[in-house]
Amino acid sequence: MATAKPYSIAFGKEIREERIRQNLSQEELGLKCEVDRSYISGVERGRRNPTVQSAWKIATAGLQVSLCSLIEKAENRMHKLQPTKAT
């Protein structure tokens, strides 16, 4: 099995945090956006790399947030993880 990429992990963590904040199970989220619970699990763990269409459905139909906000939060998470270069 391929290793998850850091950006996939960061994006998945944002989805998971928002899902938990909304008190949704993976199954409930999957039903809302018409994907299987195992797919949601894979995305949240960074093991699945969703298409733009799938990511849009998870964000807007499932979590009722903008895809842009999830991407921005994931990007901020990535910046926090990257070491800063000393000058």
N, C-alpha and C positions, 0 to 999 in steps of 0.2 A: 504494500500500500504506500502511496506517495505521501511525503511529509507535507503537512499543511504550511502554507505560506503565511508570513506574519500579517500581511494585509487582510487575508481571509480570516485569520483568527481575530483580528481587531474588529472587523465588520461583524463577524458572528457574535462576538461578545456584546456589541451594541444591540443587536437584535435580541439576544438573551436578556440583557438588562432591562430593555423596554418591555419585553414580554412579561418578565417577573414583576416589574413596576405596575403593569396593568392587571396583575394577578391572573394571567392566562397560562394554561398548560400548553405543552407543545402540541397536543392533539387539538385543543381548542383553536390555537393559532392556525394549524394546518387546515382545519375545517373552514375557517374564515377566509383563507386565501386559496383554497382548493388544491392543497398539496398534502402529501402524506406526512405524518408525524415524524417518520424516520428521515425525511428530507429536511425538515426543520432542524432536527437534531444534528444532522451532518453539517448544515450551514452554520449553526451556532458553534460547533466545534472547529470550524474552519476546514473541514474535510470535503465539503461540497462548495463549489464556486458557482453561485447562482448566475443565470443570465440576467440581463437588465430587466427583462419582462418578469422573471420570477422575483427578483429583488424588489421591483416596483409593487408587485402583488403583495408581498410580505409586508412591505412598509405601509402602503396605502390601504389595501383591503383588510389586511390582518391586524396591523398595529395602529392604523389611522394616524400615521405621522408621515412627513415627507421623506422620500428617499434621500434627498439632499441632506436633511438633518442627520440621518444615520451615517451617511458617508462622511460628513463633516466631523461628527463625533469620533468615527473610526480613524480619520486622518489625525485628529488631535491626539488620540491614543497612541498612534504610531510615532508622532513627534516626541511624545514623552518617553517612549521606549528607546529612541535613537540617542546614542551618546553625542554630546556636543563636542566639537573640535576646539582644542585649545589654540589660541593664537600666539 
